[in-house]
Amino acid sequence: MPCIEARGLRKAFGSTIALDGVDLRVAEGRILGLIGPNGAGKTTALNAILGLTSYQGELKVLGRDPWTERDRLMRDVCFIADVAVLPRWMRVSQALDYVAGVHPRFDRAKAEGFLARTAIQRASKVRQLSKGMVAQLHLALVMAIDAKLLVLDEPTLGLDILYRKQFYDSLLNDYFDRSRTIVVTTHQVEEIQDVLTDLMFIDRGRIVLDCSMEEIESRYLEVMAHPEQAAAARALGAIHERQLFGRSILLFDHVDHVNREQLAALGDVRTPSIADLFVAVVGGKAGQAQGAA
């Protein structure tokens, strides 16, 4: 059974279509990056998955309808948004007390163990903690809950690079066990490149790319062409081209073994980063739309 499955998922706010017939399937034990520009439908999709908004179409999360069975579903789901959502007046010990009182699958000893590796004091109030420490506290609370699905919406927003790295390292080393499923949205795509197992791009309410990270490595190739070979590389049908230090960088889709050898003879080749692939797939479509308009 897939962890999340949707068919024809649609959501409109007046004349604005936030989700436009989305089909998706997320298998259990995967880490999915849901990436899209502002207003693309990411938050609406997450809200539907979490049972926070109604929708048209079919949606099952852990085999349940999130809109009609949200109470039961949330026993197996955790959610982290911007860490600023924790009440600033609350003490760390009170946060532990609260989660222990409301969630039957919270392991307080486990949370205490995570916090013992930080500088966070139990008597401190949230407002006395740095944003990075609040992120550590929030993550400790969530990782101590035996959930099957963890949803992260811009979880490291506003954190410095050290805390962002610690956040994802803790997520992989202390939480993810290949039976849990994680869905994460972020604009800091470079930092989750090595964390994800699957990648999905959403734009204007539609899924425009859906593949595994292994498929990206076998399907896409980026070439920094030698100046004298740029025209030859361009003739092979790149889906996107950009300039860097006076050299053409071309991105190719559906690259087979023969084409890889051809391209390698024309310049330096590599697997594109998520950011470069996003610009090619989503940015290219935006440019086409503007040109048509």
N, C-alpha and C positions, 0 to 999 in steps of 0.2 A: 504494500500500500504506500503510495507517495505521501510525503509529509504535507505538501500543499498541491492542490490541483484546481485549476480554474478553466472554465470554457465560456467564451463569450462574455467575459466580465465587463460590465459597463456601469459608469457612474457619471451623471451630469449634474452640474450646479447651475440651474437656469439654462442659459444658452451655451454655457461653457462645458465642454465634454472633457472630463478628467481622465476617464478610462474608456477606451473605444474598442470594445470587443476583444479584450485580452485573453489569450490562451497561454497557460503556463503550467509547468509540472516541475516540482522540486522534490527530488528523492530524499529519503531519510539518510542522515549521516553525511550531508554535504554542507559546504559553506558557500552560499550564493551572494555575490555582489550585485545589487540592483542599482545601476548607475544611470543618471539622467540629468539634464539641465533643470534649472528652477522652473517649476510649473509643468513638468513633464508627466506627472501623475504618480511619482514615487510614494509620497506621503498618503495619497488616497488609496493606493494599493495596499500599503501597510495597514492603514486604518480598516480596510475591508478584511484583511487577514486576521486582525485583532478583534473583529466584531465591533468596531467603533463607528462604523457607518454602514448604512444599507446599500444595496447594489442590485443590479439586474444581472442575469446569467447564473451560472453554477460555480460554486466555490466550496471546497472542502478543505479543512485544515485538521490534520490528524484524524481524518474520517468524520469530522463534525462540521455542521453549518455554523460558522462563527457568529452570524447574526442572531440565530434562534437558540443556539446552545453555548452562548458565550461563558456563562458561569462555569460549566463543566470544562470547557476548553481551557480557560485560564488557569486551571490547576496544573496544566502541562505546558504552559507558555510563560516566558518572561520577556519583558520589554524594557529597553533602555533608550531614552531620547537624550537630548542635551542634559548634562548632569545638573544643570541649574534647577531642575525640577524638585530636588530634595528640599524640604522646608528648612529655612535658614535658622529658625529658632530651636530646632530639634537637636538634642545631644546625640552623639554617636551611640551611646548605650540605649537611648530611647528608640533610635532607628532599629537596633537589633531587637529590642522588646516588641516593637510594632510588627515587624515582619514575622517574628516567631509567633505572634498572636493571630495573624491573619492568614498565613500560608502553611498548610499542613505538611508540606514537603520541604520546609526550611530546616537546615541543619545548622544550629547556632554554633556548635563547636567548630564546624568547618569554617564558618564566617570569621570566628575569632582567630582561627589559625591563619587565614589570609591576612587579617588586620595586624597580626603579630609581626608580619614581615614589613610593615610600614611604620611611619612615625606618627600615626594617628592615635590620639589619646581618647579613651572611652568617655571622658568627662567633657571633651571639647564639643562646642556647638558647631553646626554646619557652617555658620557665618564666619567662624574663626579659622576654617580650613581654606587652603588654596584650592583653586579649581581642579588642579591635578589630584589633590588629596580627596576632594569630593568624588572625583571619578574612581579613585581607588576604593572608596567606601561603597559607592554604588555597585561597582563590579563585585566586591566581596559579598554584598547582600545577594546579588543575582546568582553568583557562582555557587552559593550555598543552597540554592533551590534545585531540587532534582527535577528539572524541566526537560521536555523533549524538544522544544523549539525555543530558540532565543532570537528575538528581533531587535536589531540595533539601528536606530535612525540618527545618523550623524553623532555617534557616541563620543567622539573625541573633539568635537567642535570647540575651538578656543583654547585647547591645551597645547603646551609647548611640545617640541619633538621628543623629548625624553619621556614624558608621561604618555604620549601617543604610542611610542614603541613599547613601553611597559604594559600598556593596556592590551595590545594585541598579543604580546608574548604571554601574558597571563591567560588570555582567552584560549590560546592554543595549548599551552602547557598544563594549565590547571582545570580547564573546563571541557574543551572539546575532546571527545573520546570515540569519535566515528560512529556513535549511535545517536548522538544529538544532532540537530540541524540548526544552522545559524543563517539568518538573512541579515545582511548589512547594507545600508545606504551611506554613502559618503562622497564628498567632493575631493577628498584627499586620496585619490585613487592609487597613487604611486605606493602608498604605505600598505595597501592590502593586496598588492600584486602577488606576493608570495604566500598569502594567507588563504586565498580563495581556491575552491575546487571548480566553481562554476561562475559564469558571468552572464549578466543580462543587461542590455541597454533598453531604456524606455524613452520614448520621445513623442510628445503630443498625444499621450494616452495609448500609444501602441508599442508593442515589443518589436524592436528593430534588429536585435541580435540576441541569440540564446544559444550558448554553447559551453562546453567544458573548457577548462584551461588547457587540457591536453589537446583538444581540437584546435585551439588558437595556435598552439605551437606547430601543429602539422598543416594548418590551413592558410595561415597568413605569413607573409615575409616582407620585411622592409629592406630596401636597398639604398645605400648612399652611393650613388653612381659616380664613377670617375667622370670628370668634366667632358672628356671626349666620347664617353659612352652614354651620356644622358639621353640622347635621341633614340639610341638603340633600346635602352631600358624602357623609355616611354612607349615605344612601339609594341611592347609586349602586353599592354593593357592594364596599367596601374589604375587602382580605384581612387587614389589620392596622391597628390604631390605637394611637397613643401620645400622651402629653401633653408639651408643652414650653412653659414660661413661660405656662401657662394656656390654650394654644391646642392644638387637636387636629391631629395630623399623621396623615394616612391614606395608606395605600399601596394602589395598584390594580394589578391584573394584566390582561394582554390589553387594553391601552388602544388604541382605534382613534382616528382623527383627530377624529371627532365628540365622543367622550368627552373627548379632550384639551381641546377648546374649552370644553366644559361645565365641566370641572374648573378650567380657568384662570380662569373667571368666579367661582369660589367661593373662591379663595385663591392663594397663591404656590406655583407648581409647579416640580419639579425631578426629575431622574433620581435614584433612591435610591442611597445609597452601598452598597458590599458589606456593610458591617456592619449597616446598617438592613435590607437585604434578607435577610440571614442570620437576624436576629432574627425577622423576619416569617415566613419559611419554616420554619426549624428550631425557633425558640422557640415559634411558634404551635402546631406539631405536638406539642411537649413539653407545652404547656399543655393541649391537648386530651386527650393521653394521661393526664395526671394527673387531669383532670376525670372521665374515664371510669373510672379506677381508684377 
